[in-house]
Amino acid sequence: MFVSKFNALLITSKAVVLLFLSLMISSHSYAASSKIGIIVFDGFLTSDVTAPVEVFGAASKKAWFSNYEVLLISATDQKSVKSEEGLTVTADITISDAVELDVLIVPSAYDMEPSLSNKKLISFIARQQKKASIISGNCSGAFLLGEAGVLDGKKATTWAGGEKDLAKSYPKIKVQYDQNVVVDSGVVTSNGGPVSYQSAFEILRQLSSASYAKEISELIQFNRLQSAF
């Protein structure tokens, strides 16, 4: 009788272990199913990157957004990148790696010429546009999207005061003035800086819902700065 009970216990234990492993595998597969990529390069303006990292990082801890993974993507083959303000980050991957993104976010820099001349980066942005549901540019990141043809025929904005330069450089863009965030057909552009938070919440709203975006706004206390919803 003791042996019988022991065998039953052993079988039950094995079943529990198998169930646990099954759930772990299932959870792991589900967690990596969607990717939000954020480009980084030397001289990027810190908040253009850290704002979406904070918003989507906080959201990814929730069950309703746990299928999203946030990746930093270096615009060169070097993974270590330093921001204008001195923050050093290590990218998860580079633009040389094979990756298909659901969302791509492009930051800015005071000197955009090196990035605008980076043909590999421009090609990467254009390639991701074909499958990504949302492409976003913060501040002068809009110029990179313009160079890649992402903004042709679309409404867009850039840093406050840079709208005329954007319109002159890329005449096909319907440049919007005095707007923090502009949304048009799967493309989100913003003034950048602290406004990058508003842009990130707009993207989060599109990927989930207004109520979920509000939940994260309250979680990181962004709602205490202004009423965004």
Phi, psi and omega per residue, in radians:
M1 nan -0.699 3.120
F2 -1.088 -0.734 3.123
V3 -1.090 -0.720 3.139
S4 -1.071 -0.782 3.133
K5 -1.153 -0.665 -3.141
F6 -1.115 -0.755 3.119
N7 -1.102 -0.690 3.130
A8 -1.117 -0.723 3.131
L9 -1.144 -0.692 3.140
L10 -1.117 -0.757 3.128
I11 -1.095 -0.761 3.133
T12 -1.094 -0.738 3.137
S13 -1.088 -0.745 3.114
K14 -1.093 -0.695 -3.140
A15 -1.113 -0.718 3.130
V16 -1.125 -0.754 3.129
V17 -1.091 -0.785 3.129
L18 -1.097 -0.697 3.122
L19 -1.125 -0.757 3.130
F20 -1.065 -0.802 3.130
L21 -1.115 -0.669 3.129
S22 -1.098 -0.746 3.136
L23 -1.172 -0.681 3.129
M24 -1.118 -0.768 3.121
I25 -1.131 -0.767 3.130
S26 -1.089 -0.757 -3.128
S27 -1.127 -0.715 -3.131
H28 -1.126 -0.754 -3.137
S29 -1.126 -0.709 -3.108
Y30 -1.176 -0.671 -3.061
A31 -1.151 -0.478 -3.062
A32 -1.769 0.244 -3.009
S33 -1.345 -0.418 -3.126
S34 -2.283 2.486 -3.043
K35 -2.218 2.331 3.016
I36 -1.917 1.981 -3.116
G37 -1.770 2.342 3.110
I38 -2.128 2.051 -3.119
I39 -1.239 2.460 3.007
V40 -2.323 2.544 3.074
F41 -2.663 2.778 -3.125
D42 -0.964 2.272 3.116
G43 1.597 0.071 3.126
F44 -1.097 2.580 3.108
L45 -1.374 2.151 -2.896
T46 -0.895 -0.911 -3.031
S47 -1.178 -0.389 3.069
D48 -1.065 -0.467 -3.114
V49 -1.789 -0.809 -3.057
T50 -1.191 -0.510 3.111
A51 -1.074 -0.968 3.102
P52 -1.138 -0.565 3.094
V53 -1.068 -0.760 -3.129
E54 -1.178 -0.803 -3.097
V55 -1.109 -0.922 -3.080
F56 -1.317 -0.509 3.075
G57 -1.130 -0.743 3.103
A58 -1.161 -0.715 -3.124
A59 -1.156 -0.620 -3.087
S60 -1.173 -0.244 3.079
K61 -1.426 -0.166 3.127
K62 -1.609 2.559 -3.114
A63 -1.022 -0.631 -3.077
W64 -1.285 -0.153 3.127
F65 -2.306 0.242 -3.046
S66 -1.242 -0.162 3.099
N67 -1.443 -0.059 3.127
Y68 -1.751 2.411 3.105
E69 -2.104 2.348 -3.140
V70 -1.725 2.214 -3.115
L71 -2.158 2.337 2.955
L72 -1.571 2.296 -3.065
I73 -2.134 2.036 -3.141
S74 -1.269 2.424 -3.140
A75 -1.371 -0.075 3.061
T76 -2.270 -3.034 3.122
D77 -1.415 -0.092 3.102
Q78 -1.584 2.155 -3.093
K79 -1.408 -0.441 3.120
S80 -1.453 2.146 -3.043
V81 -2.326 2.466 -3.115
K82 -2.057 2.285 -3.118
S83 -1.345 2.942 3.087
E84 -0.998 -0.644 -3.086
E85 -1.511 0.020 3.045
G86 1.750 0.120 3.100
L87 -1.441 2.129 3.090
T88 -1.674 2.230 3.111
V89 -2.176 2.714 3.073
T90 -1.958 2.027 -3.117
A91 -1.193 2.664 3.094
D92 -1.320 -0.689 -3.126
I93 -2.528 3.124 3.065
T94 -2.146 3.001 3.133
I95 -1.206 -0.151 3.082
S96 -1.427 -0.302 -3.132
D97 -1.418 2.581 3.103
A98 -1.351 2.092 3.134
V99 -2.696 2.476 3.056
E100 -2.031 2.132 -3.040
L101 -1.818 2.603 3.010
D102 -1.555 -0.535 3.105
V103 -2.419 2.378 3.050
L104 -2.174 2.250 3.134
I105 -2.095 2.269 -3.090
V106 -2.021 2.181 -3.127
P107 -1.566 -2.958 -3.113
S108 -2.188 3.101 3.037
A109 -2.655 2.809 3.075
Y110 -1.153 -0.610 3.078
D111 -1.973 1.810 -3.083
M112 -1.569 -0.164 -3.032
E113 -0.989 -0.792 3.139
P114 -1.026 -0.681 -3.130
S115 -1.300 -0.667 3.126
L116 -1.168 -0.439 3.119
S117 -1.561 -0.085 -3.127
N118 -1.446 1.582 -3.065
K119 -1.080 -0.566 3.122
K120 -1.147 -0.677 3.103
L121 -1.181 -0.778 3.130
I122 -1.057 -0.726 3.116
S123 -1.139 -0.677 3.114
F124 -1.070 -0.791 3.136
I125 -1.089 -0.813 -3.134
A126 -1.090 -0.667 -3.133
R127 -1.187 -0.720 -3.124
Q128 -1.180 -0.515 -3.137
Q129 -1.035 -0.503 -3.071
K130 -1.148 -0.474 -3.079
K131 -2.123 -0.413 -3.117
A132 -1.196 2.482 3.126
S133 -1.390 -0.455 -3.137
I134 -2.432 2.309 2.997
I135 -2.070 2.335 -3.074
S136 -2.337 2.540 3.073
G137 -2.307 2.202 3.083
N138 -1.732 2.359 3.071
C139 1.016 -2.312 -3.116
S140 -1.331 0.098 2.956
G141 -1.045 -0.382 3.090
A142 -1.057 -0.520 3.123
F143 -1.171 -0.619 3.065
L144 -1.157 -0.706 3.097
L145 -1.151 -0.642 3.092
G146 -1.137 -0.728 3.135
E147 -1.115 -0.576 -3.140
A148 -1.465 -0.061 3.129
G149 1.425 0.121 -3.088
V150 -1.165 -0.554 -3.024
L151 -1.678 0.052 -3.127
D152 -1.000 2.159 3.094
G153 1.354 0.078 -3.080
K154 -1.962 2.722 3.019
K155 -1.343 2.416 -3.128
A156 -2.780 2.830 3.051
T157 -2.354 3.101 3.122
T158 -2.581 -2.746 -3.138
W159 -1.104 2.542 -3.121
A160 -1.051 2.031 -3.083
G161 1.859 -0.214 -3.121
G162 -1.770 0.089 -3.061
E163 -1.074 -0.727 -3.124
K164 -1.122 -0.674 3.112
D165 -1.132 -0.685 3.120
L166 -1.133 -0.761 3.138
A167 -1.131 -0.667 -3.140
K168 -1.221 -0.707 -3.107
S169 -1.267 -0.593 -3.071
Y170 -2.370 1.446 -3.049
P171 -1.053 -0.342 -3.112
K172 -1.353 -0.184 -3.137
I173 -1.472 2.406 3.060
K174 -1.567 1.445 -3.020
V175 -1.183 2.306 3.137
Q176 -1.852 2.393 -3.095
Y177 -1.847 2.617 3.043
D178 0.954 0.697 3.056
Q179 -2.233 2.308 -3.138
N180 -1.153 -0.869 -3.081
V181 -2.332 2.355 3.113
V182 -2.161 2.312 -3.134
V183 -2.091 2.290 3.104
D184 -2.714 1.953 2.999
S185 0.873 0.966 3.066
G186 1.423 0.131 3.104
V187 -2.101 2.283 -3.136
V188 -2.154 2.150 3.086
T189 -2.165 2.676 -3.091
S190 -2.565 2.960 3.084
N191 -1.189 -0.341 -3.121
G192 1.457 -2.932 -3.072
G193 1.063 -2.464 3.106
P194 -1.030 -0.449 3.120
V195 -1.160 -0.278 3.082
S196 -1.034 -0.466 3.055
Y197 -1.146 -0.789 3.123
Q198 -1.058 -0.736 3.110
S199 -1.074 -0.772 -3.141
A200 -1.100 -0.699 3.121
F201 -1.193 -0.577 3.076
E202 -1.136 -0.746 3.102
I203 -1.121 -0.747 3.124
L204 -1.078 -0.691 3.101
R205 -1.065 -0.738 -3.140
Q206 -1.173 -0.616 -3.112
L207 -1.405 -0.395 -3.105
S208 -2.263 -1.606 3.111
S209 -2.892 2.900 3.120
A210 -1.113 -0.643 -3.111
S211 -1.203 -0.669 3.098
Y212 -1.196 -0.704 3.093
A213 -1.074 -0.695 3.101
K214 -1.130 -0.639 3.116
E215 -1.056 -0.766 -3.141
I216 -1.265 -0.624 3.080
S217 -1.014 -0.718 3.116
E218 -1.288 -0.602 -3.127
L219 -1.091 -0.780 -3.121
I220 -1.635 0.100 3.064
Q221 1.126 0.431 3.025
F222 -1.128 -0.557 -3.127
N223 -1.079 -0.334 -3.141
R224 -1.352 -0.303 3.105
L225 -1.442 -0.692 3.116
Q226 -2.881 2.822 3.118
S227 -1.541 1.762 -3.067
A228 -1.573 -0.210 -3.061
F229 -2.289 nan nan
